[in-house]
Amino acid sequence: MSDIAVINPSSVSVPGRTAQAGGLDSIVSGWVNSRAIAGLVIKELFRRKDFYALFVLTALITLILGSVNFFNEANIVRYLKEICLFLIWVASLVIAITTAARQIPAERESRTIFPLLAKPVTRSHVILGKFLGCWLAVGISLLVFYLFFGIVSASREHGVPLGQYFQAVTLHWFMLGMVIAMTVLGSIVFAAPSSNNTIIFVISAGILLVGRHLNKLAVQLQEPSQSIVYSIYYCLPHLELFDVRDLVVHNLGAIPWLVWLGAASYALVYAVLFLVIACLLFRRKALN
């Protein structure tokens, strides 16, 4: 009789399972590394004076205007809410862009990027961690700003539409996610944070002010200018889609939740696109 070799099934390595385990470990490791970097970014933001200065300025302007009764106008609360929301949008854009723009250049200038990458951290982890840190830090700032806004509104209107405010905060946060991702990409492309700040500010302001009107302008143009303007219109990340200030100011009610979900998905797609491009460029960029 020939000997029959008994094989222990647990000792057999299955290539498919090994690859799946390795891929899962890589994803978990990347998430842990990115989360650690994000935590440092959040601490850095709240150690600086940018957020506190902008919040105090917003609060002072709003409270001063709220203490004045212009012409005994009963509906002055709408103007007060509009001014307060405008200041919140400006302050949040300043915080988001300036915080994201200095992340990679500061690491390179202080040369802390080298020990950071000497650990089991890839360049993609650095990009993702910086983005997450900036996005979460700005989200915390938005909660503080909108909490103040809700207190001011409730003191004048004796009520807070929580669903509408939730949509306003989250849509604003998703919009800032696109801006932060775009700024992180700009920090790879542009050498100085100052130039990156200026360019992203101009782009964001241009989209918010004239982005919605580009299709109307294209109708009035001749070819090939019409096709070029239409292409720009459809390729731009339309930040103005997330501006629901008029709904909040005039208490027009919440938007349909499917519309809210579509807007959030739209923002995430653009943010991921900007981050993928940033990762690809950062992999090939010299750090010296």
C-alpha positions, 0 to 999 in steps of 0.5 A: 500500500502506498503511503497517503500524505495527510495535509493539514488544511490550516497549513495551506496558504491560499493566494487569494486569501493572502492577497485579500488580507494584505489589501485589508491590512494596507487599508487599515494601516493607511486609515490609521496613519491618515487619522493620526496626521489628521489629529495633528492638523486639528490640534494645530488649527486650534493652537493658532489664533485664526479661528478665534480672531475670526469668530470674535470679529463675526460675533462683535459685528453681528451683536453690534448690528443686532443691538441697533434698531434701524428705523424701528423695522420689525423685520430687521432680524432678516438683515441681521441673519443675512449679514451673520451668514455672510460673515460666517461664509467669509470666515470659513473660507479664510480658515479652510483655504489658509489652513489647507494651503500651509500644510504641505509647504510647512512640512517641507520647509521645516523638513519634518516631511522626511521623518514623517515619510520614514515611518510606514507612511506613504505620500498618499497617507500624508495627503489624505491625513492633511485633507481629513484634518483640515476638513474636520477642523473646519467642521468643528469651526462651522459648528461653533459659528452656526451655534452662535448664529442659532442663538442669535436667531432664536433670541429674535425669532423664538425658534430654531428650525433644526432640520433646515439648520442641519442641512445648511451646516452640512452642505456648507461643510461639504462645499468646504471639503471641495475647497480644501481638496482643491487647496491641497492640490494647489499646495502641490502645484504652487510653490508658495502658500501665499500664491496658492491662497490668492489663486484659490480665493479668486477661483472660489469667489469667481465660482460663487459669484459668476459660476451660475451665470456661465451657461447664460453667457455661453448662449450669447456667444458664437462658436468656438467660444460657446463650446469653451464656456459651456465646457468650463461651466460643466467642469467647474465644481459649482460651489454656489449649489451649496449656498442655501442662505436665502432659505435660512434667512427667509425661513423657506423650509428645508430642501428635499432630502434627496436633493441634499444627498445628491449635493453631498455626493456631488461634493464628495466626487469632486473632493476625491477627484482633487485628492487623487490628482494631488496624490499622483502629483505628490508621488512624483514631486521632489521634496528637496 
